C-alpha cells in the first residue's frame, strides 16, 4: 500500500502539514472500527453507512419539523 | 544594645496604649467605626499581652540584676532610626535626577512590554485559526485513497 499524504503538500508550513496529517491519523482508526478494510471491497459497507446517515438526517429533519409545528400550534393557541 | 527592662517597659506601654484604643475607639468614632477594626485591636491587644507574659517569663530574672527601669523613648529612637534611615536613600538633587532617568527607562520598558504582548497576542490568534480541512473532506479522501471507494 502506498503512502497517502492527501492535501498535505498543498501547505507550506510544518504546522499546517502536521495538522492535516494528524487529522488523517485520527480519522483512520475510526473508519477501521466501522468495519472498512483496505484489502477488501468496501462499496457495500459504504452504501449501508451512507443510507444510515441519510435516514438519520431525514429522521432529524422530521423531528425538527414536528417540534416546529407544535411550537407554532402552541403560539396560535396562546 | 537596649536593656531588658527597657524592652519590657516598651512592650507594656504599647500594650496599655492598645488597650486604651480598644476601649475608646467607639467613644471617639461613635457609629462610624467598623466592628472588624475593634476586633483587630482586641486581637492585637491579646498578642501583646501574651508576648509580654512570655517576655517576663524568659527575661524577668535579668531585670532584677540592676538594669535601668525607666523607659526612655529617646534611646529606642537613637538605636533604631539610624538603621532604618540607612535602608532608605535620602533624596538629594542627584538622586532625583537619577530617578527621573529611571522613570524614563521604566516608561520605555513598559512600551516594550506592551509591544511584546501585542506580538504574542497576534501569534496566539494564529494558533487558534480555523481547521484547514473539514471532517467530511478528510473522510472522503481516506475512503477514496485507502479503501478504494468511488464516492462521486
gemmi code that builds the backbone of each chain (N, CA, C; Angstrom):
import gemmi

chains = {
    "A": [
        ("UNK", (0.848, -1.210, 0.000), (0.000, 0.000, 0.000), (0.879, 1.253, 0.000)),
        ("UNK", (0.545, 2.169, -0.892), (1.367, 3.390, -0.981), (1.007, 4.401, 0.123)),
        ("UNK", (1.932, 5.300, 0.367), (1.690, 6.324, 1.394), (0.634, 7.316, 0.915)),
        ("UNK", (-0.180, 7.765, 1.852), (-1.209, 8.738, 1.461), (-0.997, 10.043, 2.227)),
        ("UNK", (-0.724, 11.080, 1.451), (-0.487, 12.406, 2.054), (-1.674, 13.350, 1.853)),
        ("UNK", (-2.534, 13.015, 0.900), (-3.710, 13.852, 0.660), (-3.348, 15.258, 0.235)),
        ("UNK", (-3.919, 16.228, 0.949), (-3.685, 17.628, 0.589), (-2.527, 18.245, 1.384)),
        ("UNK", (-1.748, 17.378, 2.017), (-0.657, 17.881, 2.881), (0.324, 18.753, 2.098)),
        ("UNK", (0.663, 18.312, 0.877), (1.686, 19.035, 0.113), (1.204, 20.362, -0.473)),
        ("UNK", (-0.101, 20.644, -0.299), (-0.594, 21.965, -0.735), (-0.218, 23.065, 0.260)),
        ("UNK", (0.196, 22.650, 1.446), (0.522, 23.623, 2.505), (2.034, 23.690, 2.713)),
        ("UNK", (2.491, 24.903, 3.076), (3.939, 25.125, 3.123), (4.537, 24.927, 4.514)),
        ("UNK", (3.816, 25.387, 5.543), (4.415, 25.350, 6.891), (4.304, 23.951, 7.509)),
        ("UNK", (5.228, 23.703, 8.386), (5.248, 22.403, 9.075), (3.988, 22.228, 9.921)),
        ("UNK", (3.579, 23.349, 10.541), (2.411, 23.326, 11.429), (1.157, 22.859, 10.679)),
        ("UNK", (0.930, 23.479, 9.485), (-0.250, 23.126, 8.691), (-0.186, 21.676, 8.227)),
        ("UNK", (1.000, 21.273, 7.776), (1.168, 19.899, 7.286), (0.906, 18.885, 8.400)),
        ("UNK", (1.423, 19.206, 9.585), (1.225, 18.301, 10.727), (-0.241, 18.241, 11.130)),
        ("UNK", (-0.927, 19.399, 11.005), (-2.356, 19.447, 11.358), (-3.128, 18.467, 10.482)),
        ("UNK", (-2.863, 18.512, 9.161), (-3.605, 17.656, 8.217), (-3.264, 16.179, 8.436)),
        ("UNK", (-1.956, 15.905, 8.599), (-1.549, 14.500, 8.801), (-2.142, 13.918, 10.074)),
        ("UNK", (-2.172, 14.738, 11.141), (-2.734, 14.232, 12.405), (-4.240, 14.040, 12.289)),
        ("UNK", (-4.912, 14.890, 11.468), (-6.359, 14.724, 11.241), (-6.625, 13.400, 10.530)),
        ("UNK", (-5.793, 13.076, 9.529), (-5.916, 11.776, 8.842), (-5.664, 10.625, 9.818)),
        ("UNK", (-4.658, 10.796, 10.662), (-4.292, 9.748, 11.628), (-5.429, 9.470, 12.609)),
        ("UNK", (-6.144, 10.558, 13.010), (-7.264, 10.375, 13.951), (-8.458, 9.714, 13.270)),
        ("UNK", (-8.688, 10.071, 12.008), (-9.885, 9.588, 11.299), (-9.749, 8.129, 10.866)),
        ("UNK", (-8.532, 7.736, 10.532), (-8.303, 6.390, 10.002), (-8.762, 5.267, 10.951)),
        ("UNK", (-8.390, 5.258, 12.230), (-8.880, 4.188, 13.122), (-10.389, 4.194, 13.304)),
        ("UNK", (-11.011, 5.396, 13.183), (-12.483, 5.463, 13.287), (-13.124, 4.681, 12.148)),
        ("UNK", (-12.567, 4.853, 10.939), (-13.113, 4.133, 9.772), (-12.850, 2.639, 9.877)),
        ("UNK", (-11.680, 2.281, 10.388), (-11.362, 0.857, 10.576), (-12.305, 0.223, 11.587)),
        ("UNK", (-12.640, 0.961, 12.630), (-13.582, 0.457, 13.640), (-14.986, 0.277, 13.077)),
        ("UNK", (-15.324, 1.106, 12.094), (-16.645, 0.973, 11.451), (-16.727, -0.296, 10.589)),
        ("UNK", (-15.581, -0.883, 10.272), (-15.570, -2.140, 9.523), (-14.922, -2.039, 8.157)),
        ("UNK", (-14.447, -0.866, 7.792), (-13.796, -0.717, 6.489), (-12.454, -1.436, 6.499)),
        ("UNK", (-12.186, -2.159, 5.391), (-10.947, -2.924, 5.292), (-10.217, -2.525, 4.007)),
        ("UNK", (-8.982, -2.097, 4.080), (-8.265, -1.656, 2.874), (-7.959, -2.792, 1.897)),
        ("UNK", (-8.069, -4.049, 2.335), (-7.734, -5.186, 1.474), (-8.990, -5.868, 0.908)),
        ("UNK", (-10.148, -5.299, 1.180), (-11.403, -5.891, 0.671), (-12.227, -4.833, -0.060)),
        ("UNK", (-13.315, -5.309, -0.705), (-14.216, -4.381, -1.380), (-15.168, -3.755, -0.339)),
        ("UNK", (-15.116, -2.440, -0.225), (-15.884, -1.770, 0.834), (-17.113, -1.033, 0.313)),
        ("UNK", (-17.459, -1.265, -0.972), (-18.552, -0.470, -1.567), (-19.892, -0.707, -0.871)),
        ("UNK", (-20.173, -1.996, -0.561), (-21.454, -2.306, 0.114), (-21.549, -1.632, 1.484)),
        ("UNK", (-20.473, -1.778, 2.232), (-20.432, -1.178, 3.576), (-20.601, 0.340, 3.510)),
        ("UNK", (-19.985, 0.913, 2.487), (-20.087, 2.370, 2.326), (-21.528, 2.785, 2.034)),
        ("UNK", (-22.204, 2.004, 1.152), (-23.603, 2.319, 0.834), (-24.494, 2.196, 2.062)),
        ("UNK", (-24.232, 1.121, 2.842), (-25.005, 0.946, 4.088), (-24.868, 2.170, 4.981)),
        ("UNK", (-23.601, 2.578, 5.173), (-23.333, 3.715, 6.063), (-23.934, 5.009, 5.531)),
        ("UNK", (-23.840, 5.178, 4.206), (-24.387, 6.404, 3.615), (-25.905, 6.444, 3.745)),
        ("UNK", (-26.558, 5.236, 3.542), (-28.027, 5.173, 3.712), (-28.428, 5.470, 5.156)),
        ("UNK", (-27.650, 4.865, 6.076), (-27.923, 5.101, 7.514), (-27.859, 6.579, 7.837)),
        ("UNK", (-26.804, 7.211, 7.336), (-26.621, 8.631, 7.634), (-27.722, 9.474, 7.007)),
        ("UNK", (-28.174, 9.045, 5.774), (-29.280, 9.755, 5.119), (-30.563, 9.629, 5.940)),
        ("UNK", (-30.836, 8.343, 6.385), (-32.051, 8.105, 7.184), (-32.051, 8.906, 8.475)),
        ("UNK", (-30.893, 8.897, 9.116), (-30.800, 9.643, 10.390), (-31.001, 11.137, 10.146)),
        ("UNK", (-30.506, 11.626, 8.992), (-30.677, 13.039, 8.631), (-32.163, 13.338, 8.412)),
        ("UNK", (-32.854, 12.370, 7.667), (-34.293, 12.547, 7.420), (-35.070, 12.560, 8.726)),
        ("UNK", (-34.741, 11.572, 9.607), (-35.425, 11.485, 10.909), (-35.256, 12.776, 11.698)),
        ("UNK", (-34.030, 13.269, 11.686), (-33.727, 14.502, 12.404), (-34.569, 15.654, 11.864)),
        ("UNK", (-34.675, 15.708, 10.501), (-35.461, 16.772, 9.872), (-36.933, 16.669, 10.223)),
        ("UNK", (-37.464, 15.400, 10.179), (-38.877, 15.178, 10.509), (-39.150, 15.604, 11.942)),
        ("UNK", (-38.237, 15.200, 12.846), (-38.412, 15.544, 14.259), (-38.404, 17.052, 14.454)),
        ("UNK", (-37.464, 17.714, 13.796), (-37.370, 19.164, 13.946), (-38.604, 19.856, 13.382)),
        ("UNK", (-39.164, 19.274, 12.257), (-40.397, 19.830, 11.690), (-41.560, 19.671, 12.662)),
        ("UNK", (-41.619, 18.454, 13.290), (-42.692, 18.194, 14.264), (-42.622, 19.193, 15.424)),
        ("UNK", (-41.402, 19.377, 15.915), (-41.204, 20.305, 17.038), (-41.628, 21.714, 16.642)),
        ("UNK", (-41.258, 22.086, 15.405), (-41.612, 23.420, 14.901), (-43.125, 23.602, 14.849)),
        ("UNK", (-43.792, 22.522, 14.345), (-45.260, 22.568, 14.217), (-45.917, 22.719, 15.581)),
        ("UNK", (-45.434, 21.924, 16.550), (-46.038, 22.003, 17.891), (-45.836, 23.384, 18.504)),
        ("UNK", (-44.643, 23.955, 18.286), (-44.377, 25.305, 18.819), (-45.322, 26.324, 18.186)),
        ("UNK", (-45.494, 26.179, 16.835), (-46.402, 27.094, 16.136), (-47.831, 26.964, 16.677)),
        ("UNK", (-48.250, 25.671, 16.859), (-49.591, 25.405, 17.390), (-49.790, 26.038, 18.751)),
        ("UNK", (-48.781, 25.885, 19.596), (-48.863, 26.467, 20.945), (-48.966, 27.991, 20.878)),
        ("UNK", (-48.206, 28.562, 19.947), (-48.231, 30.026, 19.806), (-49.609, 30.508, 19.347)),
        ("UNK", (-50.220, 29.707, 18.399), (-51.562, 30.085, 17.913), (-52.581, 30.004, 19.050)),
        ("UNK", (-52.482, 28.915, 19.839), (-53.420, 28.735, 20.963), (-53.354, 29.889, 21.964)),
        ("UNK", (-52.124, 30.367, 22.178), (-51.976, 31.465, 23.137), (-52.371, 32.803, 22.522)),
    ],
    "B": [
        ("UNK", (23.016, 48.422, 72.664), (22.051, 47.359, 72.996), (21.067, 47.869, 74.055)),
        ("UNK", (19.799, 47.660, 73.801), (18.776, 48.128, 74.753), (18.641, 47.106, 75.874)),
        ("UNK", (18.496, 47.623, 77.086), (18.392, 46.706, 78.225), (17.050, 45.989, 78.229)),
        ("UNK", (16.999, 44.873, 78.953), (15.792, 44.046, 79.015), (14.632, 44.790, 79.642)),
        ("UNK", (14.942, 45.560, 80.685), (13.877, 46.291, 81.376), (13.259, 47.342, 80.460)),
        ("UNK", (14.102, 47.964, 79.636), (13.590, 48.978, 78.698), (12.641, 48.339, 77.696)),
        ("UNK", (13.049, 47.168, 77.204), (12.205, 46.458, 76.241), (10.865, 46.096, 76.874)),
        ("UNK", (10.950, 45.599, 78.099), (9.724, 45.202, 78.787), (8.827, 46.413, 79.019)),
        ("UNK", (9.459, 47.511, 79.391), (8.714, 48.754, 79.595), (8.038, 49.211, 78.314)),
        ("UNK", (8.761, 49.085, 77.209), (8.218, 49.495, 75.912), (7.008, 48.646, 75.551)),
        ("UNK", (7.161, 47.324, 75.735), (6.053, 46.406, 75.391), (4.831, 46.702, 76.246)),
        ("UNK", (5.074, 46.928, 77.550), (3.932, 47.185, 78.437), (3.239, 48.497, 78.076)),
        ("UNK", (4.020, 49.485, 77.658), (3.419, 50.764, 77.276), (2.585, 50.630, 75.998)),
        ("UNK", (3.134, 49.904, 75.041), (2.390, 49.663, 73.788), (1.110, 48.909, 74.100)),
        ("UNK", (1.241, 47.955, 74.994), (0.089, 47.144, 75.401), (-0.996, 48.019, 76.029)),
        ("UNK", (-0.580, 48.917, 76.884), (-1.535, 49.821, 77.547), (-2.199, 50.742, 76.518)),
        ("UNK", (-1.398, 51.216, 75.580), (-1.916, 52.110, 74.551), (-2.983, 51.410, 73.704)),
        ("UNK", (-2.677, 50.143, 73.308), (-3.646, 49.388, 72.503), (-4.911, 49.113, 73.306)),
        ("UNK", (-4.718, 48.813, 74.584), (-5.865, 48.574, 75.470), (-6.749, 49.828, 75.536)),
        ("UNK", (-6.088, 50.966, 75.637), (-6.824, 52.236, 75.714), (-7.576, 52.486, 74.389)),
        ("UNK", (-6.892, 52.241, 73.275), (-7.516, 52.421, 71.948), (-8.746, 51.530, 71.802)),
        ("UNK", (-8.531, 50.269, 72.223), (-9.594, 49.263, 72.115), (-10.868, 49.718, 72.824)),
        ("UNK", (-10.676, 50.284, 74.018), (-11.846, 50.680, 74.811), (-12.432, 52.014, 74.362)),
        ("UNK", (-11.589, 52.885, 73.791), (-12.067, 54.233, 73.458), (-12.369, 54.462, 71.975)),
        ("UNK", (-12.149, 53.445, 71.165), (-12.418, 53.605, 69.718), (-13.867, 53.988, 69.465)),
        ("UNK", (-14.764, 53.303, 70.147), (-16.192, 53.535, 69.958), (-16.594, 54.921, 70.496)),
        ("UNK", (-15.891, 55.355, 71.549), (-16.225, 56.653, 72.174), (-15.966, 57.809, 71.194)),
        ("UNK", (-14.805, 57.749, 70.507), (-14.422, 58.860, 69.629), (-14.987, 58.747, 68.214)),
        ("UNK", (-15.212, 57.507, 67.777), (-15.694, 57.332, 66.399), (-17.191, 57.071, 66.299)),
        ("UNK", (-17.824, 56.850, 67.425), (-19.264, 56.576, 67.500), (-19.645, 55.427, 66.550)),
        ("UNK", (-20.599, 55.661, 65.654), (-21.062, 54.553, 64.792), (-20.250, 54.428, 63.505)),
        ("UNK", (-19.286, 55.358, 63.286), (-18.529, 55.347, 62.029), (-17.552, 54.162, 61.962)),
        ("UNK", (-17.111, 53.695, 63.111), (-16.089, 52.627, 63.117), (-16.702, 51.248, 62.903)),
        ("UNK", (-15.975, 50.465, 62.107), (-16.434, 49.103, 61.810), (-16.083, 48.183, 62.990)),
        ("UNK", (-16.934, 47.219, 63.226), (-16.712, 46.284, 64.339), (-15.455, 45.436, 64.117)),
        ("UNK", (-15.087, 45.235, 62.821), (-13.904, 44.441, 62.487), (-12.624, 45.111, 62.987)),
        ("UNK", (-12.601, 46.452, 62.932), (-11.414, 47.194, 63.384), (-11.265, 47.051, 64.905)),
        ("UNK", (-12.368, 47.146, 65.616), (-12.328, 46.963, 67.090), (-11.818, 45.556, 67.410)),
        ("UNK", (-12.308, 44.583, 66.634), (-11.866, 43.197, 66.806), (-10.374, 43.044, 66.559)),
        ("UNK", (-9.872, 43.771, 65.525), (-8.446, 43.706, 65.199), (-7.603, 44.242, 66.356)),
        ("UNK", (-8.076, 45.328, 66.954), (-7.368, 45.888, 68.114), (-7.400, 44.926, 69.296)),
        ("UNK", (-8.528, 44.265, 69.453), (-8.690, 43.279, 70.533), (-7.669, 42.146, 70.357)),
        ("UNK", (-7.550, 41.680, 69.104), (-6.609, 40.589, 68.805), (-5.180, 41.053, 69.066)),
        ("UNK", (-4.878, 42.284, 68.613), (-3.526, 42.826, 68.794), (-3.188, 42.950, 70.293)),
        ("UNK", (-4.187, 43.379, 71.047), (-4.008, 43.510, 72.495), (-3.691, 42.147, 73.117)),
        ("UNK", (-4.415, 41.132, 72.662), (-4.185, 39.762, 73.145), (-2.775, 39.284, 72.843)),
        ("UNK", (-2.321, 39.583, 71.599), (-0.972, 39.174, 71.190), (0.079, 39.838, 72.069)),
        ("UNK", (-0.083, 41.140, 72.276), (0.900, 41.878, 73.065), (0.911, 41.401, 74.520)),
        ("UNK", (-0.278, 41.097, 75.012), (-0.390, 40.634, 76.398), (0.372, 39.318, 76.588)),
        ("UNK", (0.128, 38.403, 75.636), (0.798, 37.103, 75.730), (2.307, 37.252, 75.525)),
        ("UNK", (2.669, 38.183, 74.613), (4.084, 38.427, 74.350), (4.788, 38.975, 75.592)),
        ("UNK", (4.101, 39.902, 76.267), (4.664, 40.489, 77.493), (4.852, 39.431, 78.581)),
        ("UNK", (3.851, 38.545, 78.697), (3.942, 37.449, 79.679), (5.138, 36.553, 79.375)),
        ("UNK", (5.280, 36.206, 78.087), (6.372, 35.343, 77.649), (7.724, 36.018, 77.906)),
        ("UNK", (7.741, 37.312, 77.610), (8.972, 38.082, 77.769), (9.417, 38.114, 79.235)),
        ("UNK", (8.471, 38.384, 80.141), (8.809, 38.437, 81.572), (9.183, 37.055, 82.114)),
        ("UNK", (8.559, 36.029, 81.522), (8.878, 34.667, 81.954), (10.330, 34.319, 81.584)),
        ("UNK", (10.739, 34.720, 80.385), (12.075, 34.389, 79.897), (13.163, 35.295, 80.482)),
        ("UNK", (12.858, 36.591, 80.508), (13.909, 37.542, 80.897), (13.619, 38.281, 82.209)),
        ("UNK", (12.568, 37.862, 82.892), (12.162, 38.563, 84.120), (13.259, 38.581, 85.176)),
        ("UNK", (13.991, 37.476, 85.280), (15.039, 37.380, 86.296), (16.192, 38.346, 86.018)),
        ("UNK", (16.416, 38.636, 84.730), (17.507, 39.533, 84.347), (17.229, 40.972, 84.759)),
        ("UNK", (15.936, 41.341, 84.790), (15.583, 42.732, 85.106), (15.905, 43.080, 86.568)),
        ("UNK", (16.016, 42.073, 87.413), (16.288, 42.332, 88.838), (17.773, 42.587, 89.113)),
        ("UNK", (18.596, 42.358, 88.087), (20.045, 42.492, 88.302), (20.444, 43.944, 88.571)),
        ("UNK", (19.669, 44.868, 88.038), (20.001, 46.266, 88.278), (20.052, 47.106, 87.022)),
        ("UNK", (19.277, 46.665, 86.007), (19.198, 47.486, 84.805), (18.375, 48.735, 85.099)),
        ("UNK", (18.467, 49.660, 84.194), (17.680, 50.883, 84.312), (16.209, 50.549, 84.144)),
        ("UNK", (15.359, 50.969, 85.019), (13.953, 50.607, 84.949), (13.118, 51.621, 84.164)),
        ("UNK", (13.667, 52.820, 84.026), (12.863, 53.849, 83.367), (12.835, 53.621, 81.852)),
        ("UNK", (11.662, 53.831, 81.286), (11.507, 53.672, 79.843), (11.882, 54.989, 79.157)),
        ("UNK", (12.841, 54.912, 78.245), (13.289, 56.122, 77.582), (13.127, 55.962, 76.068)),
        ("UNK", (12.190, 56.724, 75.521), (11.912, 56.638, 74.076), (13.111, 57.113, 73.257)),
        ("UNK", (13.853, 58.054, 73.793), (14.999, 58.611, 73.060), (16.018, 57.530, 72.730)),
        ("UNK", (16.239, 56.607, 73.663), (17.214, 55.533, 73.441), (16.778, 54.598, 72.321)),
        ("UNK", (15.492, 54.316, 72.303), (14.970, 53.432, 71.248), (15.123, 54.094, 69.886)),
        ("UNK", (14.774, 55.390, 69.839), (14.885, 56.130, 68.577), (16.343, 56.183, 68.129)),
        ("UNK", (17.224, 56.433, 69.096), (18.655, 56.548, 68.793), (19.202, 55.230, 68.217)),
        ("UNK", (18.683, 54.104, 68.721), (19.162, 52.799, 68.256), (18.584, 52.417, 66.903)),
        ("UNK", (17.297, 52.677, 66.736), (16.616, 52.126, 65.563), (16.574, 53.049, 64.354)),
        ("UNK", (16.502, 54.363, 64.609), (16.343, 55.291, 63.476), (17.537, 55.254, 62.513)),
        ("UNK", (18.822, 55.294, 63.000), (19.923, 55.240, 62.027), (19.883, 54.014, 61.130)),
        ("UNK", (19.495, 52.897, 61.735), (19.399, 51.656, 60.962), (18.308, 51.756, 59.899)),
        ("UNK", (17.166, 52.334, 60.320), (16.055, 52.493, 59.371), (16.419, 53.452, 58.250)),
        ("UNK", (17.093, 54.555, 58.643), (17.452, 55.575, 57.644), (18.461, 55.042, 56.635)),
        ("UNK", (19.335, 54.157, 57.102), (20.336, 53.596, 56.184), (19.702, 52.730, 55.100)),
        ("UNK", (18.497, 52.214, 55.395), (17.805, 51.372, 54.418), (17.153, 52.192, 53.309)),
        ("UNK", (16.762, 53.414, 53.650), (16.114, 54.270, 52.650), (17.085, 55.365, 52.218)),
        ("UNK", (17.189, 55.559, 50.927), (18.094, 56.585, 50.424), (17.521, 57.968, 50.711)),
        ("UNK", (18.413, 58.879, 51.121), (17.964, 60.258, 51.311), (17.862, 60.913, 49.943)),
        ("UNK", (16.813, 61.710, 49.745), (16.592, 62.345, 48.447), (17.473, 63.578, 48.285)),
        ("UNK", (18.498, 63.437, 47.521), (19.322, 64.592, 47.171), (19.015, 64.982, 45.729)),
        ("UNK", (19.578, 66.094, 45.262), (19.298, 66.553, 43.895), (19.780, 65.526, 42.861)),
        ("UNK", (20.943, 64.957, 43.118), (21.485, 63.956, 42.189), (20.559, 62.741, 42.092)),
        ("UNK", (20.082, 62.314, 43.262), (19.201, 61.152, 43.302), (17.923, 61.392, 42.520)),
        ("UNK", (17.388, 62.644, 42.663), (16.149, 62.972, 41.954), (16.365, 62.865, 40.450)),
        ("UNK", (17.509, 63.419, 39.969), (17.807, 63.342, 38.535), (17.897, 61.887, 38.074)),
        ("UNK", (18.606, 61.098, 38.889), (18.725, 59.671, 38.560), (17.373, 58.987, 38.490)),
        ("UNK", (16.512, 59.393, 39.433), (15.187, 58.767, 39.481), (14.355, 59.115, 38.263)),
        ("UNK", (14.561, 60.396, 37.774), (13.852, 60.783, 36.552), (14.300, 59.922, 35.379)),
        ("UNK", (15.617, 59.683, 35.313), (16.149, 58.814, 34.245), (15.585, 57.406, 34.387)),
        ("UNK", (15.545, 56.950, 35.640), (14.988, 55.614, 35.896), (13.550, 55.526, 35.422)),
        ("UNK", (12.780, 56.617, 35.721), (11.382, 56.638, 35.311), (11.257, 56.564, 33.797)),
        ("UNK", (12.180, 57.308, 33.103), (12.176, 57.285, 31.638), (12.426, 55.857, 31.129)),
        ("UNK", (13.419, 55.214, 31.740), (13.718, 53.823, 31.382), (12.511, 52.933, 31.605)),
        ("UNK", (11.860, 53.191, 32.739), (10.697, 52.392, 33.101), (9.600, 52.530, 32.042)),
        ("UNK", (9.378, 53.811, 31.588), (8.355, 54.036, 30.552), (8.701, 53.265, 29.275)),
        ("UNK", (9.994, 53.361, 28.887), (10.428, 52.634, 27.681), (10.193, 51.135, 27.825)),
        ("UNK", (10.523, 50.651, 29.030), (10.340, 49.210, 29.285), (8.883, 48.818, 29.174)),
        ("UNK", (8.014, 49.691, 29.730), (6.576, 49.416, 29.671), (6.111, 49.340, 28.228)),
        ("UNK", (6.594, 50.313, 27.396), (6.222, 50.313, 25.976), (6.694, 49.032, 25.281)),
        ("UNK", (7.948, 48.651, 25.589), (8.493, 47.420, 25.001), (7.657, 46.211, 25.383)),
        ("UNK", (7.269, 46.188, 26.677), (6.439, 45.076, 27.165), (5.113, 45.025, 26.431)),
        ("UNK", (4.518, 46.239, 26.229), (3.235, 46.301, 25.520), (3.367, 45.751, 24.107)),
        ("UNK", (4.468, 46.172, 23.421), (4.692, 45.681, 22.058), (4.828, 44.170, 22.039)),
        ("UNK", (5.582, 43.666, 23.028), (5.787, 42.219, 23.126), (4.456, 41.500, 23.331)),
        ("UNK", (3.602, 42.095, 24.201), (2.294, 41.489, 24.462), (1.453, 41.448, 23.195)),
        ("UNK", (1.484, 42.581, 22.425), (0.719, 42.621, 21.166), (1.180, 41.528, 20.207)),
        ("UNK", (2.534, 41.401, 20.110), (3.089, 40.384, 19.216), (2.653, 38.987, 19.634)),
        ("UNK", (2.754, 38.726, 20.959), (2.386, 37.403, 21.449), (0.898, 37.143, 21.234)),
        ("UNK", (0.065, 38.215, 21.383), (-1.376, 38.071, 21.142), (-1.633, 37.701, 19.690)),
        ("UNK", (-0.855, 38.332, 18.761), (-1.013, 38.009, 17.342), (-0.670, 36.552, 17.071)),
        ("UNK", (0.437, 36.091, 17.672), (0.832, 34.690, 17.468), (-0.205, 33.742, 18.049)),
        ("UNK", (-0.812, 34.139, 19.195), (-1.857, 33.313, 19.791), (-3.062, 33.203, 18.870)),
        ("UNK", (-3.383, 34.350, 18.198), (-4.504, 34.329, 17.263), (-4.229, 33.326, 16.143)),
        ("UNK", (-2.966, 33.318, 15.652), (-2.615, 32.376, 14.598), (-2.766, 30.934, 15.055)),
        ("UNK", (-2.480, 30.713, 16.355), (-2.572, 29.351, 16.896), (-4.000, 28.825, 16.847)),
        ("UNK", (-4.975, 29.768, 17.057), (-6.373, 29.352, 17.119), (-7.107, 29.557, 15.796)),
        ("UNK", (-6.424, 29.355, 14.685), (-7.099, 29.539, 13.403), (-8.002, 28.349, 13.109)),
        ("UNK", (-8.914, 28.582, 12.156), (-9.925, 27.552, 11.861), (-9.273, 26.317, 11.194)),
        ("UNK", (-9.922, 25.164, 11.301), (-9.329, 23.942, 10.728), (-9.148, 24.052, 9.218)),
        ("UNK", (-8.084, 23.432, 8.724), (-7.737, 23.559, 7.308), (-8.656, 22.700, 6.420)),
        ("UNK", (-9.052, 21.548, 6.944), (-9.950, 20.664, 6.187), (-11.138, 20.278, 7.062)),
        ("UNK", (-12.292, 20.099, 6.431), (-13.458, 19.664, 7.204), (-13.383, 18.151, 7.424)),
        ("UNK", (-14.158, 17.678, 8.368), (-14.144, 16.247, 8.703), (-14.628, 15.405, 7.515)),
        ("UNK", (-15.595, 15.979, 6.786), (-16.151, 15.268, 5.623), (-15.077, 15.098, 4.545)),
        ("UNK", (-14.309, 16.163, 4.320), (-13.235, 16.115, 3.321), (-12.208, 15.041, 3.683)),
        ("UNK", (-11.858, 15.012, 4.965), (-10.857, 14.040, 5.446), (-11.366, 12.614, 5.227)),
        ("UNK", (-12.646, 12.412, 5.610), (-13.236, 11.074, 5.492), (-13.301, 10.637, 4.031)),
        ("UNK", (-13.741, 11.553, 3.163), (-13.855, 11.226, 1.741), (-12.500, 10.863, 1.131)),
        ("UNK", (-11.476, 11.642, 1.507), (-10.137, 11.347, 0.981), (-9.674, 9.961, 1.407)),
        ("UNK", (-9.872, 9.634, 2.688), (-9.418, 8.331, 3.199), (-10.185, 7.182, 2.536)),
        ("UNK", (-11.506, 7.381, 2.364), (-12.317, 6.330, 1.731), (-11.877, 6.097, 0.296)),
        ("UNK", (-11.563, 7.179, -0.391), (-11.153, 7.057, -1.809), (-9.754, 6.453, -1.944)),
        ("UNK", (-8.819, 6.974, -1.164), (-7.418, 6.572, -1.358), (-7.066, 5.262, -0.656)),
        ("UNK", (-7.526, 5.088, 0.559), (-7.139, 3.894, 1.346), (-8.080, 2.729, 1.095)),
        ("UNK", (-9.390, 3.015, 1.040), (-10.354, 1.913, 0.957), (-10.933, 1.712, -0.456)),
        ("UNK", (-10.423, 2.432, -1.448), (-10.810, 2.279, -2.856), (-12.324, 2.370, -3.087)),
        ("UNK", (-12.943, 3.397, -2.597), (-14.392, 3.588, -2.800), (-14.594, 4.794, -3.712)),
        ("UNK", (-15.437, 4.598, -4.765), (-15.761, 5.720, -5.652), (-16.955, 6.484, -5.083)),
        ("UNK", (-16.697, 7.629, -4.531), (-17.771, 8.399, -3.883), (-18.603, 9.162, -4.920)),
        ("UNK", (-17.950, 9.688, -5.969), (-18.678, 10.512, -6.963), (-19.473, 9.640, -7.935)),
    ],
}
model = gemmi.Model(1)
for chain_id, residues in chains.items():
    chain = gemmi.Chain(chain_id)
    for i, (resn, *xyz) in enumerate(residues, 1):
        res = gemmi.Residue()
        res.name, res.seqid = resn, gemmi.SeqId(i, " ")
        for name, pos in zip(("N", "CA", "C"), xyz):
            atom = gemmi.Atom()
            atom.name, atom.element = name, gemmi.Element(name[0])
            atom.pos, atom.b_iso = gemmi.Position(*pos), 0.0
            res.add_atom(atom)
        chain.add_residue(res)
    model.add_chain(chain)
structure = gemmi.Structure()
structure.add_model(model)
structure.setup_entities()
